[in-house]
């Protein structure tokens, strides 16, 4: 992925360029676009390490994330120089980021007080249950009228509450007024604009709308929500629009350039896909899978398990636009799991080959509910299952089932969205890393029974952040008016199976989902040392013991072949 796209021969005539920092769950990228043609000129990517200190916990190192941003910037600037492109033509930088991932740092030292808790993390399940239990009628949608969100482990407020309750350094920093809270966008913008020496502590409306502390109607932090979670408002960043100058870069080759765009990754993809009209939708296939449908200037509340979120607000004086969102926790992450945990593939390309070699899952269904089920179920007690196995099933069928799982999960969300809006979607615009898998795209069209449209330039998330940055007042090098938006070339995947077969497979999938539910309980069982054991759930204990025995057995057999 670290290649440089060949710039056209008339480099000298490029005009203003706009850059984007795309800080995702599994990697960081820095990309530079031509603001007149939306052409990607160069980019660099660095992988990010995730750590899993305990079962269900997912963390990342904030300093490694920041360092990866600097590295991507430097490498990309070097590549541009090799292409004879003058980096002084870069007029603005946009930021797009993994949403909900939560961190707290010390404003005096600039040091993070704990690792970033990633959006997928499940450690807050008992906190969530406690919060739901104190609501009238134990209703997980108790705050939905203000936030658009159910009370869930997914959102930042419960992660922040956990940090304040369980990490001494965080608690002390809050008490002594040294703590700053932020999602990844806030951390990056604060550091890049000076950090402890005058860094700007801000976020945008799209990232703020994923914290559960933000009122999507008043478009600001809500004192009642903060009180509900017991969070002091002074630690929160200032909420700004998605397109305005927040501050200037303070170091490196791009020092002095304004940071003027900020969008959570899914909102950025919606902008990058030019879904500016009410009813337009896109699906991004990354670590998770996220389907957003623009609902215009009014928030639409879902009756079918979808989230109501802020899509974008492209300027201080511009209206906010809202979206309905369906979130799937595990999409690309299932590929990583098959590769790292099971070792049945060496790369994501290999997954496509393996699945294509059989062309069917042969009745095998894989529900990858590793972090519970997200939309439309919001069922944290669910866990991953593989069912429908026979003696005939092999790793190729499992690979195919993994790809189908991504498509079925998208279908569930699309169904919910069609029910909420009453207007069925006629085609789905797609983007994200997994869209390079042609088999997946064809499967998706087959399972949805509508065409899937993929732009030939896949970096729509970064493009959206660049568009917001370039269009900001005081930068104004990128026009977002419909007549100025460049035509996007794309590829269309048409459904190729009959709807009856598609419906049959989908019905079987739904049956498998039901079997994955109510698996995990959070009642802790202490072992002799007073520590909670991962074997506290009997099924999980048997599963881990069984897995260990199977692995030992497999190694023993392998050793005797």
Protein Blocks (a to p, Z undefined) as FASTA:
>chain_A
ZZccdddfklmlnopadddddddfkbccdddddfklopafbdcddddddddfbghiacdd
fklmmmmmmmmmmmmmmmmmmnopafklpmbdcddddehiacdddfklopafbdcddfkl
cklmmmmmmmmmmpghiiaklmmmmnopacdfkbmklmmmmmmmmmmklmmmmmnopacc
ddfklmmmmmmnnpjnopacdddfklmmmnopacfklopacfklmmmnopafklpccddd
fbdcfbdcfedjkgoiacfbdcdfklmmmmmnopabghiacddddfbccddddebjadcd
dfehpacddfbdcbjkbccddddddddfblmlmmmmmmmmnopafbfklmmmmmmmnopa
ghpacddffnopadfklpakbccddehiafklcfklmmmmmmmmmmmmmmmmmmmmmmmn
opacfbdcdedjklmpmklmmmmmmmnopacdddfblklmlmmmmmmmmmpghklpacfb
fklpccddddddddfbdfklmmmmmmmmmmmmmmmgokbccbdcddfkopacfklpmklm
mmmmmmmmmmmmmmmmmmmZZ
